[in-house]
């Protein structure tokens, strides 16, 4: 079993989108970025993935500046390249263009000391879908609460 330590989850993506086709990808980071990630200094709010010239890039992923980084510190919202096979990129690009999907990051984690992220194809939910999700979540919470008391 591989050693996996989750750094940050994108809970908003699960609420706002229907997710499918999960893929693992590596992230190209600078020295102070990986140090900041290990200290849980990241946020995935409003982040998404674009495919440009046959390469995948993540935009809007905020990695906080490293405390002890001084002048070698990185830019917090820098565009980061994702490491994927060319066939995977082409497959994702086809689905994005044909079916109107968006590519979002669902979580960032460390796997055997390397920074990885989980990508998912996302289709936007309507307001009534979000209400249905909230309703199911509250029902589940109530069931767990009542079973916990017994």
N, CA, C and O of each residue as an XYZ file, in Angstrom:
600
protein
N       0.842     -1.192      0.000
C       0.000      0.000      0.000
C       0.883      1.249      0.000
O       1.881      1.317      0.716
N       0.507      2.211     -0.796
C       1.274      3.447     -0.915
C       0.920      4.390      0.230
O      -0.221      4.445      0.688
N       1.937      5.133      0.680
C       1.742      6.117      1.731
C       1.127      7.372      1.117
O       1.746      8.015      0.269
N      -0.088      7.724      1.541
C      -0.813      8.857      0.968
C      -1.290      9.778      2.082
O      -1.986      9.343      2.999
N      -0.913     11.060      2.000
C      -1.300     12.043      3.004
C      -2.054     13.174      2.300
O      -1.471     13.923      1.517
N      -3.349     13.291      2.583
C      -4.179     14.300      1.924
C      -3.855     15.678      2.503
O      -3.865     15.878      3.717
N      -3.571     16.610      1.612
C      -3.238     17.975      2.005
C      -4.501     18.847      2.026
O      -4.779     19.528      3.013
N      -5.257     18.815      0.923
C      -6.457     19.650      0.824
C      -7.499     18.966     -0.064
O      -7.163     18.375     -1.090
N      -8.772     19.056      0.347
C      -9.905     18.544     -0.424
C     -10.686     19.721     -0.987
O     -10.741     20.787     -0.373
N     -11.283     19.532     -2.145
C     -12.113     20.562     -2.753
C     -13.579     20.190     -2.541
O     -14.219     19.629     -3.430
N     -14.103     20.506     -1.363
C     -15.482     20.160     -1.022
C     -16.482     20.911     -1.887
O     -17.567     20.408     -2.179
N     -16.112     22.109     -2.289
C     -17.001     22.929     -3.110
C     -17.251     22.268     -4.471
O     -18.341     22.399     -5.028
N     -16.264     21.569     -5.000
C     -16.426     20.891     -6.287
C     -17.476     19.793     -6.196
O     -18.265     19.610     -7.123
N     -17.492     19.060     -5.087
C     -18.480     18.005     -4.906
C     -19.890     18.590     -4.781
O     -20.868     17.949     -5.168
N     -19.990     19.795     -4.246
C     -21.290     20.442     -4.078
C     -21.780     21.078     -5.384
O     -22.965     20.989     -5.707
N     -20.879     21.716     -6.133
C     -21.258     22.478     -7.319
C     -21.343     21.667     -8.609
O     -21.989     22.105     -9.561
N     -20.706     20.492     -8.664
C     -20.612     19.749     -9.916
C     -20.963     18.271     -9.739
O     -20.850     17.708     -8.650
N     -21.393     17.659    -10.852
C     -21.458     16.207    -10.953
C     -20.076     15.785    -11.429
O     -19.636     16.241    -12.484
N     -19.378     14.934    -10.692
C     -17.996     14.566    -11.014
C     -17.936     13.164    -11.594
O     -18.682     12.276    -11.182
N     -17.031     12.974    -12.566
C     -16.815     11.655    -13.171
C     -15.378     11.577    -13.680
O     -14.672     12.585    -13.716
N     -14.952     10.396    -14.068
C     -13.626     10.149    -14.663
C     -12.478     10.760    -13.847
O     -11.834     11.715    -14.283
N     -12.236     10.203    -12.677
C     -11.161     10.686    -11.814
C      -9.807     10.206    -12.335
O      -9.655      9.043    -12.709
N      -8.824     11.114    -12.357
C      -7.483     10.801    -12.859
C      -6.464     11.394    -11.895
O      -6.658     12.491    -11.372
N      -5.379     10.665    -11.663
C      -4.285     11.162    -10.835
C      -3.240     11.828    -11.729
O      -2.897     11.314    -12.793
N      -2.742     12.980    -11.278
C      -1.717     13.700    -12.033
C      -0.678     14.256    -11.069
O      -0.985     14.569     -9.919
N       0.536     14.372    -11.546
C       1.591     15.011    -10.770
C       1.544     16.516    -10.981
O       0.976     16.986    -11.967
N       2.134     17.274    -10.067
C       2.169     18.731    -10.175
C       3.626     19.175    -10.196
O       4.430     18.699     -9.394
N       3.973     20.085    -11.107
C       5.314     20.654    -11.150
C       5.341     21.835    -10.174
O       4.638     22.827    -10.365
N       6.159     21.714     -9.132
C       6.235     22.745     -8.093
C       7.664     23.225     -7.912
O       8.621     22.521     -8.234
N       7.790     24.442     -7.389
C       9.103     24.979     -7.027
C       9.409     24.568     -5.588
O       8.537     24.049     -4.892
N      10.628     24.794     -5.149
C      11.076     24.358     -3.831
C      10.253     24.864     -2.671
O       9.899     24.094     -1.778
N       9.939     26.172     -2.670
C       9.181     26.707     -1.545
C       7.707     26.298     -1.611
O       7.025     26.285     -0.587
N       7.212     25.964     -2.808
C       5.820     25.535     -2.927
C       5.604     24.180     -2.260
O       4.614     23.997     -1.552
N       6.493     23.250     -2.470
C       6.337     21.923     -1.868
C       6.478     22.015     -0.343
O       5.799     21.293      0.387
N       7.348     22.892      0.130
C       7.500     23.072      1.575
C       6.226     23.656      2.182
O       5.799     23.247      3.261
N       5.629     24.607      1.485
C       4.387     25.205      1.956
C       3.243     24.188      1.909
O       2.400     24.162      2.805
N       3.213     23.359      0.876
C       2.190     22.312      0.764
C       2.278     21.343      1.926
O       1.254     20.948      2.485
N       3.473     20.962      2.290
C       3.647     20.013      3.402
C       3.173     20.586      4.726
O       2.864     19.846      5.660
N       3.118     21.910      4.800
C       2.608     22.573      6.003
C       1.123     22.920      5.843
O       0.602     23.761      6.575
N       0.442     22.279      4.891
C      -0.991     22.457      4.613
C      -1.341     23.886      4.243
O      -2.376     24.400      4.668
N      -0.501     24.527      3.467
C      -0.758     25.905      3.054
C      -1.303     26.010      1.652
O      -0.714     26.697      0.818
N      -2.423     25.343      1.359
C      -2.983     25.381      0.006
C      -4.493     25.540      0.051
O      -5.145     25.194      1.037
N      -5.036     26.075     -1.047
C      -6.478     26.235     -1.193
C      -6.862     25.957     -2.641
O      -6.178     26.396     -3.566
N      -7.962     25.225     -2.836
C      -8.418     24.874     -4.177
C      -9.661     25.651     -4.596
O     -10.258     25.330     -5.624
N     -10.067     26.657     -3.836
C     -11.249     27.438     -4.190
C     -11.035     28.121     -5.530
O     -10.003     28.751     -5.757
N     -12.012     27.993     -6.414
C     -11.994     28.615     -7.745
C     -10.846     28.147     -8.629
O     -10.454     28.860     -9.553
N     -10.302     26.971     -8.367
C      -9.236     26.461     -9.235
C      -9.832     25.547    -10.299
O     -10.824     24.859    -10.059
N      -9.218     25.552    -11.467
C      -9.655     24.706    -12.569
C      -8.460     24.406    -13.463
O      -7.396     25.006    -13.314
N      -8.642     23.476    -14.392
C      -7.556     23.024    -15.253
C      -7.873     23.415    -16.691
O      -9.005     23.260    -17.148
N      -6.870     23.923    -17.398
C      -7.013     24.199    -18.822
C      -6.007     23.351    -19.592
O      -4.970     22.958    -19.059
N      -6.326     23.080    -20.839
C      -5.412     22.345    -21.711
C      -5.023     23.288    -22.840
O      -5.870     23.798    -23.573
N      -3.713     23.505    -22.958
C      -3.196     24.473    -23.921
C      -1.957     23.891    -24.582
O      -1.022     23.487    -23.890
N      -1.933     23.844    -25.891
C      -0.800     23.315    -26.665
C      -0.420     21.895    -26.250
O       0.763     21.559    -26.197
N      -1.412     21.067    -25.956
C      -1.154     19.675    -25.593
C      -0.599     19.488    -24.195
O      -0.077     18.418    -23.881
N      -0.699     20.504    -23.346
C      -0.241     20.410    -21.960
C      -1.365     20.870    -21.032
O      -2.179     21.712    -21.410
N      -1.409     20.316    -19.818
C      -2.443     20.675    -18.844
C      -1.845     21.598    -17.783
O      -0.750     21.357    -17.276
N      -2.582     22.652    -17.461
C      -2.161     23.624    -16.454
C      -3.299     23.875    -15.480
O      -4.468     23.876    -15.866
N      -2.957     24.087    -14.217
C      -3.965     24.416    -13.210
C      -3.876     25.916    -12.918
O      -2.798     26.464    -12.690
N      -5.047     26.558    -12.934
C      -5.148     27.991    -12.669
C      -5.942     28.201    -11.385
O      -6.887     27.462    -11.111
N      -5.565     29.193    -10.608
C      -6.322     29.553     -9.420
C      -6.017     28.742     -8.180
O      -6.652     28.948     -7.146
N      -5.062     27.823     -8.250
C      -4.692     27.051     -7.059
C      -3.761     27.910     -6.209
O      -2.679     28.296     -6.652
N      -4.190     28.202     -4.992
C      -3.437     29.096     -4.115
C      -2.553     28.282     -3.173
O      -3.055     27.532     -2.336
N      -1.243     28.432     -3.311
C      -0.292     27.849     -2.362
C       0.346     29.019     -1.627
O       1.048     29.832     -2.229
N       0.103     29.099     -0.343
C       0.577     30.227      0.463
C       2.099     30.313      0.426
O       2.774     29.286      0.348
N       2.646     31.530      0.481
C       4.108     31.676      0.521
C       4.692     30.978      1.748
O       4.092     30.987      2.822
N       5.853     30.382      1.579
C       6.532     29.667      2.657
C       7.089     30.671      3.662
O       7.680     31.678      3.273
N       6.902     30.397      4.954
C       7.314     31.326      6.011
C       8.793     31.685      5.954
O       9.164     32.849      6.107
N       9.628     30.685      5.736
C      11.072     30.901      5.779
C      11.677     31.023      4.380
O      12.871     30.787      4.194
N      10.860     31.386      3.409
C      11.305     31.414      2.019
C      12.032     32.672      1.593
O      12.731     32.644      0.581
N      11.905     33.744      2.295
C      12.433     35.081      2.001
C      12.400     35.422      0.506
O      11.328     35.324     -0.092
N      13.497     35.810     -0.123
C      13.453     36.261     -1.514
C      13.273     35.119     -2.516
O      13.000     35.385     -3.687
N      13.416     33.869     -2.101
C      13.228     32.738     -2.997
C      11.777     32.265     -3.047
O      11.469     31.273     -3.708
N      10.890     32.970     -2.354
C       9.493     32.564     -2.294
C       8.834     32.632     -3.665
O       9.268     33.370     -4.550
N       7.787     31.852     -3.814
C       7.059     31.747     -5.070
C       5.853     32.688     -5.076
O       5.473     33.236     -4.041
N       5.267     32.861     -6.245
C       4.033     33.614     -6.382
C       2.873     32.709     -5.963
O       2.824     31.553     -6.384
N       1.957     33.192     -5.162
C       0.908     32.346     -4.581
C      -0.031     31.736     -5.624
O      -0.391     30.565     -5.510
N      -0.430     32.499     -6.626
C      -1.394     32.022     -7.620
C      -0.740     31.681     -8.959
O      -1.373     31.794    -10.008
N       0.498     31.274     -8.922
C       1.235     30.934    -10.135
C       0.550     29.789    -10.881
O      -0.006     28.885    -10.258
N       0.590     29.828    -12.220
C       0.053     28.732    -13.029
C       0.997     27.546    -12.912
O       2.204     27.674    -13.119
N       0.431     26.382    -12.575
C       1.257     25.185    -12.362
C       0.971     24.156    -13.443
O      -0.180     23.949    -13.828
N       2.015     23.519    -13.925
C       1.871     22.506    -14.963
C       1.533     21.161    -14.320
O       2.043     20.830    -13.250
N       0.670     20.393    -14.982
C       0.308     19.063    -14.510
C       1.018     18.021    -15.360
O       1.196     18.198    -16.565
N       1.416     16.938    -14.719
C       2.123     15.861    -15.397
C       1.148     14.744    -15.746
O       0.719     13.983    -14.879
N       0.808     14.660    -17.023
C      -0.097     13.637    -17.544
C       0.476     13.096    -18.841
O       1.260     13.771    -19.509
N       0.085     11.874    -19.200
C       0.480     11.315    -20.483
C      -0.281     12.032    -21.593
O      -1.406     12.489    -21.393
N       0.334     12.125    -22.745
C      -0.261     12.824    -23.872
C      -1.619     12.236    -24.261
O      -2.537     12.972    -24.623
N      -1.745     10.889    -24.185
C      -3.018     10.247    -24.519
C      -4.117     10.669    -23.542
O      -5.258     10.896    -23.945
N      -3.769     10.772    -22.252
C      -4.744     11.198    -21.247
C      -5.190     12.632    -21.514
O      -6.376     12.947    -21.415
N      -4.240     13.496    -21.850
C      -4.555     14.898    -22.124
C      -5.481     15.008    -23.333
O      -6.453     15.763    -23.306
N      -5.181     14.253    -24.397
C      -6.010     14.299    -25.601
C      -7.430     13.791    -25.317
O      -8.404     14.360    -25.809
N      -7.541     12.721    -24.522
C      -8.841     12.158    -24.163
C      -9.666     13.173    -23.367
O     -10.851     13.367    -23.639
N      -9.030     13.823    -22.378
C      -9.716     14.823    -21.569
C     -10.129     16.026    -22.417
O     -11.226     16.561    -22.257
N      -9.252     16.439    -23.310
C      -9.528     17.586    -24.168
C     -10.735     17.321    -25.073
O     -11.568     18.204    -25.276
N     -10.825     16.114    -25.611
C     -11.971     15.746    -26.445
C     -13.277     15.839    -25.657
O     -14.269     16.379    -26.146
N     -13.266     15.304    -24.423
C     -14.484     15.326    -23.605
C     -14.878     16.750    -23.225
O     -16.064     17.078    -23.180
N     -13.892     17.587    -22.954
C     -14.170     18.976    -22.589
C     -14.804     19.709    -23.770
O     -15.773     20.447    -23.589
N     -14.271     19.514    -24.969
C     -14.784     20.227    -26.140
C     -16.118     19.676    -26.625
O     -16.998     20.449    -27.004
N     -16.288     18.354    -26.621
C     -17.501     17.749    -27.157
C     -18.689     17.864    -26.214
O     -19.774     18.262    -26.638
N     -18.506     17.530    -24.969
C     -19.633     17.389    -24.057
C     -19.805     18.543    -23.073
O     -20.721     18.511    -22.252
N     -18.955     19.552    -23.137
C     -19.121     20.703    -22.264
C     -18.726     20.473    -20.821
O     -19.272     21.116    -19.924
N     -17.796     19.578    -20.577
C     -17.300     19.348    -19.221
C     -16.265     20.406    -18.851
O     -15.732     21.102    -19.715
N     -15.994     20.513    -17.565
C     -14.905     21.321    -17.034
C     -13.995     20.376    -16.272
O     -14.454     19.369    -15.732
N     -12.716     20.690    -16.223
C     -11.760     19.851    -15.504
C     -11.399     20.556    -14.197
O     -10.863     21.664    -14.215
N     -11.695     19.907    -13.052
C     -11.418     20.504    -11.743
C     -10.540     19.575    -10.907
O     -10.482     18.369    -11.146
N      -9.867     20.156     -9.932
C      -9.059     19.382     -8.997
C      -9.922     19.088     -7.776
O     -10.499     20.001     -7.186
N     -10.010     17.807     -7.396
C     -10.820     17.438     -6.239
C     -10.000     17.329     -4.958
O     -10.515     17.593     -3.872
N      -8.730     16.943     -5.071
C      -7.884     16.912     -3.875
C      -6.414     16.959     -4.272
O      -6.041     16.598     -5.389
N      -5.595     17.411     -3.339
C      -4.138     17.439     -3.486
C      -3.578     16.622     -2.335
O      -4.005     16.777     -1.191
N      -2.622     15.753     -2.636
C      -2.061     14.888     -1.611
C      -0.607     14.570     -1.919
O      -0.126     14.783     -3.032
N       0.080     14.055     -0.905
C       1.459     13.597     -1.057
C       1.442     12.081     -1.123
O       0.879     11.423     -0.249
N       2.057     11.529     -2.155
C       2.106     10.084     -2.337
C       3.565      9.705     -2.483
O       4.207     10.066     -3.470
N       4.089      8.988     -1.521
C       5.507      8.616     -1.483
C       6.405      9.847     -1.601
O       7.445      9.800     -2.258
N       6.000     10.954     -0.962
C       6.800     12.166     -0.945
C       6.616     13.064     -2.153
O       7.213     14.140     -2.199
N       5.807     12.664     -3.142
C       5.585     13.471     -4.339
C       4.201     14.110     -4.296
O       3.240     13.489     -3.841
N       4.102     15.344     -4.767
C       2.824     16.046     -4.791
C       1.990     15.543     -5.968
O       2.437     15.558     -7.115
N       0.788     15.104     -5.666
C      -0.137     14.603     -6.684
C      -1.474     15.304     -6.502
O      -1.771     15.836     -5.432
N      -2.272     15.295     -7.557
C      -3.625     15.826     -7.446
C      -4.580     14.896     -8.172
O      -4.194     14.181     -9.097
N      -5.816     14.918     -7.744
C      -6.847     14.110     -8.375
C      -7.733     15.039     -9.195
O      -8.337     15.970     -8.663
N      -7.801     14.773    -10.497
C      -8.621     15.566    -11.406
C      -9.926     14.840    -11.667
O      -9.993     13.613    -11.586
N     -10.961     15.603    -11.980
C     -12.247     15.005    -12.328
C     -12.919     15.854    -13.399
O     -12.805     17.079    -13.405
N     -13.617     15.181    -14.299
C     -14.455     15.888    -15.254
C     -15.714     16.320    -14.524
O     -16.337     15.515    -13.831
N     -16.095     17.588    -14.673
C     -17.203     18.131    -13.908
C     -18.266     18.729    -14.820
O     -17.955     19.397    -15.806
N     -19.505     18.480    -14.480
C     -20.647     19.065    -15.176
C     -21.429     19.837    -14.123
O     -21.745     19.279    -13.072
N     -21.750     21.099    -14.372
C     -22.402     21.955    -13.391
C     -23.763     21.458    -12.947
O     -24.540     20.937    -13.748
N     -24.049     21.625    -11.647
C     -25.354     21.267    -11.092
C     -26.279     22.478    -11.164
O     -25.840     23.624    -11.071
N     -27.550     22.200    -11.329
C     -28.573     23.243    -11.245
C     -28.910     23.451     -9.767
O     -28.501     22.664     -8.914
N     -29.657     24.515     -9.475
C     -29.998     24.840     -8.097
C     -30.781     23.716     -7.425
O     -30.528     23.393     -6.264
N     -31.738     23.111     -8.153
C     -32.523     22.037     -7.551
C     -31.673     20.796     -7.279
O     -31.975     20.041     -6.355
N     -30.608     20.567     -8.070
C     -29.689     19.463     -7.797
C     -28.923     19.716     -6.500
O     -28.696     18.796     -5.715
N     -28.526     20.970     -6.283
C     -27.802     21.328     -5.061
C     -28.696     21.145     -3.835
O     -28.244     20.697     -2.782
N     -29.975     21.501     -3.991
C     -30.922     21.319     -2.883
C     -31.083     19.848     -2.558
O     -31.158     19.469     -1.389
N     -31.135     19.015     -3.592
C     -31.251     17.566     -3.411
C     -30.024     17.024     -2.660
O     -30.160     16.178     -1.777
N     -28.837     17.511     -3.013
C     -27.605     17.107     -2.338
C     -27.657     17.491     -0.862
O     -27.307     16.689      0.003
N     -28.097     18.725     -0.573
C     -28.224     19.186      0.816
C     -29.206     18.320      1.592
O     -28.949     17.952      2.739
N     -30.332     17.995      0.963
C     -31.359     17.187      1.607
C     -30.816     15.807      1.962
O     -31.014     15.328      3.079
N     -30.139     15.172      1.021
C     -29.556     13.846      1.267
C     -28.514     13.888      2.377
O     -28.424     12.976      3.199
N     -27.732     14.960      2.385
C     -26.695     15.108      3.398
C     -27.311     15.241      4.789
O     -26.824     14.636      5.744
N     -28.392     16.037      4.907
C     -29.019     16.226      6.224
C     -29.715     14.943      6.688
O     -29.705     14.634      7.879
N     -30.323     14.189      5.753
C     -30.947     12.907      6.113
C     -29.898     11.935      6.627
O     -30.111     11.248      7.627
N     -28.781     11.882      5.949
C     -27.683     10.999      6.352
C     -27.183     11.376      7.756
O     -26.923     10.508      8.589
N     -27.056     12.685      7.998
C     -26.603     13.177      9.301
C     -27.576     12.784     10.403
O     -27.150     12.370     11.482
N     -28.877     12.906     10.150
C     -29.907     12.531     11.123
C     -29.861     11.039     11.439
O     -29.978     10.641     12.598
N     -29.690     10.216     10.406
C     -29.610      8.764     10.611
C     -28.407      8.406     11.482
O     -28.510      7.585     12.393
N     -27.267      9.033     11.191
C     -26.066      8.763     11.999
C     -26.254      9.223     13.435
O     -25.778      8.571     14.363
N     -26.946     10.347     13.626
C     -27.178     10.868     14.968
C     -28.069      9.925     15.782
O     -27.804      9.666     16.956
N     -29.132      9.413     15.141
C     -30.042      8.520     15.863
C     -29.405      7.164     16.139
O     -29.641      6.583     17.197
N     -28.603      6.648     15.213
C     -27.941      5.356     15.458
C     -26.832      5.498     16.502
O     -26.515      4.534     17.197
N     -26.255      6.661     16.616
C     -25.193      6.893     17.602
C     -25.760      6.874     19.032
O     -25.083      6.432     19.959
N     -27.005      7.353     19.210
C     -27.626      7.401     20.523
C     -28.012      6.028     21.037
O     -28.147      5.844     22.246
N     -28.192      5.063     20.154
C     -28.590      3.709     20.570
C     -27.450      2.823     20.795
O     -27.634      1.657     21.147
